[in-house]
Every structure is written in C-alpha cells, then in structure tokens.
Amino acid sequence: MKISRNWLQTFFENPLPEAQVIADALTFHVFEIDGVEKIGTDDVLDVKVTANRGHDCLNHRGIAKELSAILNIHMKRDPLREDILEVTPIGLVGVAIETPLCNRYIAGYVRGVRVQASPAWLVEALAAMGQKSINNVVDATNYVMFGIGQPLHAFDAAKLKQQDGTYAIAVRAAREGESVLALDDKTYALLPSDLVIVDANADAVIGIAGVKGGKPAGIDETTKDIILESANFDGVSVRKTAARLKLRTDASARFEQVISPELAAYGMRAVVDLITQIAGGEVSGFVDEYPKKQETQRVAVSLERINTVLGVKLSEADVAGVFARLGLAYEVRGGDVVVAAPFERLDLTIPEDLIEEVGRIIGYDTIPAAPLPPPVCAPAVNAHFAAAERAREELMTAGYSEVFTSVFADKGERVVANKVDGVRPYLRESLIPGLEDALARNKHVKDLLGIREVRLFEIGTVWKGGKEITMIGKISEKEKASETQLVAVAVDRYDDLPLSSATRYQPFSRYPYIVRDISMWIPDTDDARGVLMLDIFPRYSEGLLRNVILFDQFKKDGRNSLAFHLVFQASDRTLTDTEANTIMTNIQSAVLEKGWEVR
C-alpha cells in the first residue's frame, strides 16, 4: 500500500517527522517498509500491510492511527470517530439485497453535479497512489477509498431505468450466460458464483460487486444526477470472482481482506461531502439496507497474563496507556481488562490479540531477553519423521543421494484441480518414474561428482488405492527402481542418528566440465596417495580442478603405473579445449620435473 506523507499530515496538527523516521517507526512496531519514493514535494512510503490488518490499514487513516499510537502524537481528526449524519430516507431509489453475500448496501442520490476535471490537490494526491485522474466524481470515490478504506462507486442515474419514478438497485448472484461490459471496455462472462449489481427495473447487470463497475452506467461529462454505492460484500466471494476473471482491483483487494460493514456509512458520508464540495450538487437522501448489524467485540485479558506472555512487569497504568494510545475503550473488571474493540479492528478477538497490541506498542526491543524455562518432560518425537530420518541416514551411508522429484504425473488416480500444465495433470501413484528420470539426468556427471555409480533415493508422497501414502524408492545404475512403504513405527532411541559433518557448502556450476586423463610411471616405493599428497594437480590447474579420480593402477618391472581422470570446470564460463590443454601441459611438465614418466 502506497502511503503519502503529505496525506498523513492532514490527520495531525503538528508537523510529522521526516519520512525515514516514519518508516522506522512503522517497521519496528507494525509493518515493514519496502521503500520510500520522492514524488514532487511528497514522500511516498511503500507499506507492506500484513493480511491480519488489511481490514483497517489499507488506507491513510489506518496508518495515521498506527503512527499516533507508536509515536504517541495526537490526531487532530479521526474520520472514523466523527458523528455521521442520520440517514435521510428517500423514495427515489430502492435497494434489494437478494444474497447473504452482501452484508450492507447504502445508496445515495445526488442531483445536479458538474462532472469536470478534478482540482490540482486531488490530482496530486491520487498521483502519489499511482492513480490517473479521471474526473472529479470518480476521483472523489477513489480518494475516500485510499483515505479510509471503503470502496465506493458512482452510477449515472440517467443511464438507469425508472419505473413509477423510482430507480431500483439489486444485489444478486449472476445468472448463467450473463455478461457485463466493464469500465475497462472488456466484456466479462459471469457465473452464478459471481455477485453482481443490477438495474432491477431493466434486469441488467451494471457492475461486478466489489470488483469493477459496468460501462453502461459509467460517469462521463454529460452526467448530472448520480447514485452512489457504499456497500460491504463477502471477501471470499469477491476474491474468487476477481481471481477467476483475472481482474484484481483496488476495491477487490480491500474486500478480500474483509472490512467492517459499519465502514460503509462513513464512506458514504465522506464521499458525499467531497463530491458536493468539488462537483456541486444537492443530496436528496439515502437508502441503507443493513440486514444484520455488526456486534461490538469485547475481549478480556488479565494483567498477569500480559506480563507472563511478554516476560515483562508492566503496571496497570502501563497497559492502560497503551490502550489509550490505540484508541481502545476499556474497563477493569475483577482483575481483567475488558476491551471493546472498535468496529474496524476485526483482528481483536482473543486475549492474545490484546497482548500483541501491548507488546508491539511498548516495543519488542524493550522487552529483556530471558531463557526459556526447562521443559517439564522430554519433547515428543514424531515417530513417522524419525523413521524417515533413519531410512534416510541408512541409504546415505550406503552411498545413495536423496532427490526430490515432481508430485505431478501424466497418469494416476487423482486429477489436479488447478493443473500446473496440460502434460502432467495427475498426482503421482509411484516414485519410480521420477527416480528413473533423475537417474537418466545424473548418470552422465559421474566424473564431476567423483563417483563410480549414481545411486538415488526419494522419500515422498504418492496417491494410490484411494489413499495418500509416504513411500521410499531407490535406484542405481546396477539396480532397477524399487519401493517399502514407509511405516510410522515407534523408535526407542533417537540420539544415535548421525548428523551431517559438512562444514562448507557451495553452489554447483551451471557450465559444462572437461575431463582429461593422465597416466604415469612412478617408482615402486611410491603410491597413488603419495602422488595426490604432493598437490601437483591442483597447483597447476589455475583453480579449475574439481575432481581427481584414480581409475587404473598396476605394477610392472619394479614400477607403479597410475592413471587419473582430471575434471576441470569454471564457475563463471564454459571452458575451452585450449585452456584445458594448457593446464595439462603444465601438469605434465611438473610430473616430469619429479622424475616420473608420463605414459
């Protein structure tokens, strides 16, 4: 979420600190910052709002509220704590909610607006969000959405059908075969799983609920009277529709996070005030369909529980100070602090949520480090995991290397709902095909790996006989692939499992390797180990020697004959024959200098 420092300043009387200070405050107490960009005279922060706070912080008001608590600075205005005007009933517009996936729908009617270019301040504010200005009415809906988080939409009333002098808006499931021409000039085919906004008098779709408005009722320079929508739609339904249509919008991103239906009234009030300010017009009234009102969530936690979980010694006054800074109404009842969560804070549902609020506001960096208490009993060991580990160690000891192959196959019992590709649309029923493929890919690099035979194994899941089973499969160049169902057995001892002795890891080179052979006669008193210990091969290989493999040796006439594979490879380029030949010439010269004979 892009957050403008200039926009944040409108919530505070005193000047805010510089952008980097704001970024650090947010990073250490609530959200990471991906970066700060200079746009004109403004600093725009890229705030990574986490999923658990998307319902209240994908907007400037939410971030301003966080800054107020973190920096302990007073907000001069909070649009979600201001009184909203009572709804003035109007008979000109009717609203019908025909699905439980719409939690609230407010329609407002404004006459006599003048659609024109937006004022410069509004254009600049939206530009900081990466938004292009369209016109003053549409821009007003976007500004309020980025301001307090409520998506809004405006319809041209003249493009809707009147019946008996009344407009009718309905929210329902789309019908099979329906489609809509959206504001992006694309036509979208709809399914019954999609939620739509309908001109009920004409039985015509005029918008995809929570995602995109329809072109037929769009605002243009001829618009005079508008019907405003401030609604609340089911987040899961909106997400599925947006994903299926590949049409993720700023509105859908907010509904997906699940926002409070109470917010709709504040959004309507704010957008009406802004539109009448910059586009003129007269408010005729509102229709508010709100089938089931949101209840206030009350959460209790004790001071003892807060201190135990956080490992601190906070007083009641300390905790009260945190809740006051966060704007959380509370009272003390019998040793418990009972918080009445604000309507927009849908994340405050259990005591641990309140403990988290206390911890992050006082700052986790202020909490002293303390060792965990010793366990009262030995930690439980997962028998299935232990059996897999034992099998893994046994196979590795026997010279096998573990591989992880794809769980997708070109045939099987279970079809994948969301196919990775059209070639392998099934879940595998055997490990063997993957192991055979891995063997074919790896047996050509034996020289580089310094092994005589490629041996592979896999511990993985297969789907066979209507069950999900973990299996072990192994294969080598001398044996066919085979599978022992991996049984989850109880193991008495786990402390004898060997640990890896590796001390250094490095990536494999992506470039091909070159193998050269060298054979030599050495005195009978010397052996291959002695030759290797002299370090001749790596000393003259310019850092390109990857492996040395003794592949032949015999004795004759009082001398030893040794033959080695020398494997060369670069990490940044493909070696040439010329480079390899030069290295071999230098190595042969060094061998001759030792008094040995190159065969």
Residue pairs with C-beta under 8 A, 6 or more apart in sequence:
1 46
1 47
1 49
1 57
1 58
1 59
1 63
2 44
2 45
2 46
2 47
2 128
2 129
2 130
3 44
3 45
3 46
3 47
3 60
3 63
4 42
4 43
4 44
4 60
4 125
4 128
4 129
5 16
5 19
5 22
5 42
5 43
5 44
5 45
6 41
6 42
6 43
6 125
6 128
7 60
7 125
7 128
7 146
7 147
8 16
8 22
8 60
8 63
8 64
8 67
9 15
9 16
11 60
11 61
11 64
11 68
11 75
11 76
11 77
11 78
12 64
12 68
12 73
12 74
12 75
12 76
13 74
13 76
14 73
16 22
16 67
17 25
17 71
18 43
19 36
19 43
19 45
20 36
22 45
22 67
23 33
23 36
23 45
25 67
25 70
25 71
26 32
26 33
26 45
26 47
26 63
26 66
26 67
26 70
27 33
28 363
28 364
28 365
29 66
29 70
29 360
29 361
29 363
30 53
30 57
30 66
30 70
30 360
31 47
31 48
31 49
31 50
31 53
31 57
31 66
32 47
32 48
33 45
33 46
33 47
33 48
34 46
34 47
34 48
35 45
35 46
36 43
36 44
36 45
36 46
37 43
37 44
37 46
38 44
39 127
39 128
40 124
42 124
42 128
44 128
47 57
47 63
49 57
49 58
51 257
52 347
53 62
53 347
54 253
54 254
54 256
54 257
54 258
55 149
55 257
55 258
55 259
55 260
55 344
55 346
55 347
56 62
56 65
56 149
56 259
56 260
56 344
56 345
56 346
56 347
57 63
57 66
57 149
58 149
58 253
58 254
58 257
59 145
59 146
59 147
59 148
59 149
60 146
60 147
60 148
61 78
61 79
61 80
61 147
61 148
61 149
62 149
62 344
64 75
65 75
65 78
65 326
65 327
67 73
68 74
68 75
68 325
68 327
69 322
69 325
69 326
69 327
69 361
70 361
72 325
78 327
79 147
79 148
79 266
79 270
80 148
80 263
80 266
80 342
80 343
80 344
81 327
82 266
84 265
84 266
84 269
85 269
87 106
87 265
87 285
87 286
87 287
87 288
88 283
88 285
88 286
89 285
89 286
89 287
90 109
90 284
90 285
90 286
90 287
91 166
92 109
92 165
92 166
92 167
92 284
92 285
93 107
93 109
93 166
93 167
93 168
93 169
93 227
93 287
94 166
94 167
94 168
94 169
94 200
94 287
95 105
95 107
95 168
95 169
95 170
95 171
95 287
95 289
96 168
96 169
96 170
96 171
96 200
96 289
97 105
97 170
97 171
97 289
97 291
98 170
98 171
98 172
98 173
99 171
99 172
99 173
99 195
100 234
101 173
101 195
101 209
101 233
101 234
101 237
102 171
102 195
102 209
102 231
102 232
102 233
102 234
103 232
103 233
103 234
103 261
103 290
103 291
103 292
104 231
104 232
104 261
104 264
104 288
104 289
104 290
104 291
105 169
105 171
105 229
105 231
105 232
105 264
105 288
105 289
106 229
106 230
106 231
106 264
106 265
106 268
106 286
106 287
106 288
106 289
107 169
107 227
107 228
107 229
107 286
107 287
108 227
108 228
108 230
108 268
108 271
108 272
108 283
108 285
108 286
108 287
109 157
109 167
109 225
109 226
109 227
109 228
109 283
109 284
109 285
109 286
110 225
110 226
110 228
110 272
110 275
110 276
110 281
110 282
110 283
110 284
111 224
111 225
111 281
111 282
111 284
112 224
112 225
112 280
112 281
112 282
113 137
113 223
113 224
113 225
113 226
113 275
113 279
113 280
113 281
114 136
114 279
114 280
114 281
115 135
115 136
115 137
115 219
115 220
115 221
115 222
115 223
115 279
116 135
116 136
116 221
116 279
117 123
117 133
117 135
117 136
118 126
118 133
118 135
118 136
118 139
118 140
118 278
119 136
119 278
122 133
122 136
122 139
122 140
122 143
122 278
123 133
123 139
125 143
125 146
126 132
126 133
126 139
126 142
126 143
126 146
127 133
129 142
129 146
131 142
131 146
133 139
135 219
135 220
135 221
136 275
136 278
136 279
137 154
137 219
137 223
137 226
137 275
137 279
138 154
138 219
140 271
140 274
140 275
140 278
140 279
141 152
141 153
141 154
141 228
141 271
142 250
143 274
144 150
144 152
144 267
144 270
144 271
144 274
145 151
145 152
145 250
145 251
145 254
145 267
146 250
147 270
148 263
148 266
148 267
148 270
149 254
149 259
149 263
149 344
150 230
150 254
150 259
150 263
150 264
150 266
150 267
150 270
151 210
151 250
151 251
151 254
151 255
151 267
152 228
152 229
152 230
152 267
152 268
152 271
153 197
153 207
153 213
153 228
153 229
153 251
154 219
154 226
154 227
154 228
154 229
155 206
155 207
155 213
155 217
155 218
155 219
155 226
155 227
155 228
155 229
156 217
156 218
156 219
156 220
156 222
156 223
156 225
156 226
157 167
157 225
157 226
157 227
158 222
158 223
158 224
158 225
159 216
159 217
159 218
160 167
160 199
160 201
160 202
160 206
160 217
160 227
161 167
161 199
161 201
161 202
161 204
162 201
163 201
166 201
167 199
167 201
167 227
168 199
168 200
168 201
169 197
169 198
169 199
169 200
169 227
169 229
170 197
170 198
170 200
171 195
171 196
171 197
171 198
171 209
171 231
172 195
172 196
172 198
173 192
173 193
173 194
173 195
173 196
174 190
174 191
174 192
174 193
174 194
174 195
174 196
174 205
175 190
175 192
176 191
176 192
178 189
178 190
178 196
178 205
179 187
179 188
179 189
179 190
179 205
180 187
180 188
180 190
180 196
180 205
180 206
180 207
180 208
180 214
181 187
181 214
181 215
181 216
182 188
182 208
182 212
182 213
182 214
182 215
182 247
183 212
183 213
183 214
183 215
183 218
184 212
184 247
185 215
188 208
188 212
188 245
188 247
190 196
190 205
190 208
191 244
193 237
193 240
193 241
193 244
194 208
194 209
194 237
194 241
194 244
195 208
195 209
195 210
195 233
195 234
195 237
195 238
195 241
196 205
196 207
196 208
196 209
197 205
197 206
197 207
197 208
197 209
197 214
197 229
198 204
198 205
198 206
199 206
199 217
204 216
205 214
206 213
206 214
206 216
206 217
207 213
207 214
207 217
207 229
208 214
208 241
208 245
208 247
209 231
209 233
209 237
209 238
209 241
210 231
210 233
210 237
210 238
210 241
210 242
210 251
210 252
210 255
211 238
211 241
211 242
211 245
211 247
211 249
211 251
211 252
212 247
212 249
212 251
219 226
226 275
226 281
228 268
228 271
228 272
228 275
230 264
230 265
230 267
230 268
230 271
231 264
232 255
232 259
232 260
232 261
232 263
232 264
233 255
234 255
235 255
235 256
235 257
235 258
235 259
238 252
238 255
238 256
239 252
239 255
239 256
241 247
241 252
242 248
242 249
242 252
242 256
258 346
259 344
259 346
260 294
260 343
260 344
260 346
261 290
261 293
261 294
262 294
262 343
262 344
263 343
263 344
265 288
268 286
272 283
275 281
276 282
276 283
294 343
296 340
296 341
296 343
297 340
297 341
297 346
297 348
297 349
298 338
298 339
298 340
298 341
299 338
299 339
299 341
299 348
299 349
299 350
299 351
299 353
299 354
300 333
300 336
300 337
300 338
300 339
300 351
301 336
301 337
301 339
301 351
301 354
301 355
302 335
302 336
302 337
303 314
303 315
303 316
303 319
303 335
303 337
304 335
305 351
305 355
306 312
306 314
306 319
306 354
306 355
306 358
307 313
307 314
309 352
309 355
310 355
310 358
310 359
310 367
311 367
311 368
311 370
312 362
312 367
312 368
314 358
314 362
316 332
316 337
318 362
319 337
319 358
320 330
320 337
322 357
322 358
322 361
322 362
323 330
323 337
323 339
323 357
325 361
326 357
326 361
327 342
328 339
328 340
328 341
328 342
328 345
328 348
328 357
329 339
329 340
329 342
330 337
330 338
330 339
330 340
331 337
331 338
332 338
337 354
339 348
339 354
341 348
341 349
347 353
348 354
348 357
359 367
381 491
381 494
383 488
383 489
383 490
383 491
384 470
384 486
384 488
386 491
386 494
386 497
387 486
387 487
387 488
387 489
387 491
388 459
388 470
388 486
389 497
390 491
390 497
391 459
391 472
391 486
392 402
392 457
392 459
393 497
393 498
395 402
395 457
395 472
395 474
396 402
397 498
398 455
399 451
399 453
399 455
400 455
400 456
400 457
400 474
400 476
401 454
401 455
401 456
401 457
402 456
402 457
402 458
402 459
403 434
403 435
403 438
403 456
403 457
403 458
404 458
404 460
405 431
405 434
405 435
405 437
405 438
405 458
405 460
406 424
406 428
406 434
407 427
407 428
407 460
407 461
408 416
408 420
408 424
408 425
408 426
408 427
408 428
409 424
409 426
409 427
409 428
409 429
409 433
410 423
410 424
410 425
410 426
411 426
411 429
412 426
412 427
412 428
412 429
412 463
413 426
413 427
413 429
413 463
413 464
413 465
413 466
414 426
414 427
414 463
415 425
415 426
416 425
416 426
416 427
419 425
427 462
427 463
428 434
428 462
428 463
429 462
429 463
429 464
430 462
430 464
430 471
430 473
430 483
431 458
431 460
431 462
431 471
431 472
431 473
431 481
431 483
432 473
432 475
432 481
432 482
432 483
434 458
434 460
434 473
435 456
435 457
435 458
435 473
435 474
435 475
435 481
436 475
436 481
438 456
438 458
438 475
439 454
439 456
439 475
439 476
439 477
439 481
442 454
442 456
443 454
443 477
445 513
446 452
446 453
446 454
447 513
447 515
447 547
447 549
447 565
447 567
448 513
448 546
448 547
448 567
448 569
449 547
450 547
450 548
450 549
450 567
453 476
453 477
453 478
454 476
454 477
455 474
455 475
455 476
455 477
456 474
456 475
456 476
457 472
457 473
457 474
457 475
458 472
458 473
458 474
459 470
459 471
459 472
459 486
460 470
460 471
460 473
461 468
461 469
461 470
461 471
462 468
462 469
462 470
462 471
463 469
469 485
470 485
470 486
471 483
471 484
471 485
471 486
472 483
472 484
472 485
472 486
473 481
473 482
473 483
474 481
474 482
475 481
475 482
507 571
509 569
509 570
509 571
511 569
511 570
511 571
511 572
511 573
511 574
511 575
512 569
512 574
512 575
513 546
513 567
513 568
513 569
513 575
514 567
514 568
514 569
514 575
514 577
514 580
515 565
515 566
515 567
515 568
516 565
516 566
516 568
516 580
516 583
516 584
517 563
517 564
517 565
517 566
518 563
518 564
518 566
518 584
518 587
518 588
518 591
518 598
519 552
519 561
519 562
519 563
519 564
519 598
519 599
520 531
520 561
520 562
520 563
520 591
520 596
520 597
520 598
520 599
521 559
521 560
521 561
521 596
521 597
521 599
522 531
522 559
522 560
522 562
522 596
523 558
523 559
523 560
524 555
524 558
524 559
524 560
526 560
527 560
528 550
528 553
528 560
528 562
531 562
532 548
534 594
536 587
536 590
536 591
536 594
537 545
537 548
537 564
537 566
537 587
538 545
539 590
540 583
540 586
540 587
540 590
541 566
541 568
541 583
541 587
542 583
544 568
544 569
544 570
544 575
544 579
544 583
545 566
545 567
545 568
546 567
546 568
546 569
547 565
547 566
547 567
548 564
548 565
548 566
548 567
549 564
549 565
549 567
550 562
550 563
550 564
551 563
551 564
551 565
552 561
552 562
552 563
553 560
553 561
553 562
553 563
554 560
554 561
555 561
561 599
563 599
566 584
566 587
568 575
568 579
568 580
568 583
569 575
588 598
591 598
592 598
